[in-house]
């Protein structure tokens, strides 16, 4: 079985299994970092708005969009990897 956040020595015997594991790991980490970044951007943009300047708030709003996109790209990478491993999506 393959691991979701670290490399596993036990991969299925399919062609390109190592590449699919790289894609799965990259997608999972990208989704995790995107989620953390989105939460931090929401904190800067909405929760602690009085503590940050206007420029930082604008950067927070822009980064919120970019982090949300990274979650979506990570999910696409994960779906491609799981499909390559033969999982039914």
ABEGO torsion letter per residue (X at the ends): XBBAABBBABBBBBBGAAAAAAAAAAAAAAAAAAAAAAAAAAAAAAAAAAABBAAAAAAAAAAAAAAAAAAAAAAAAAAAAAAAAGBBX
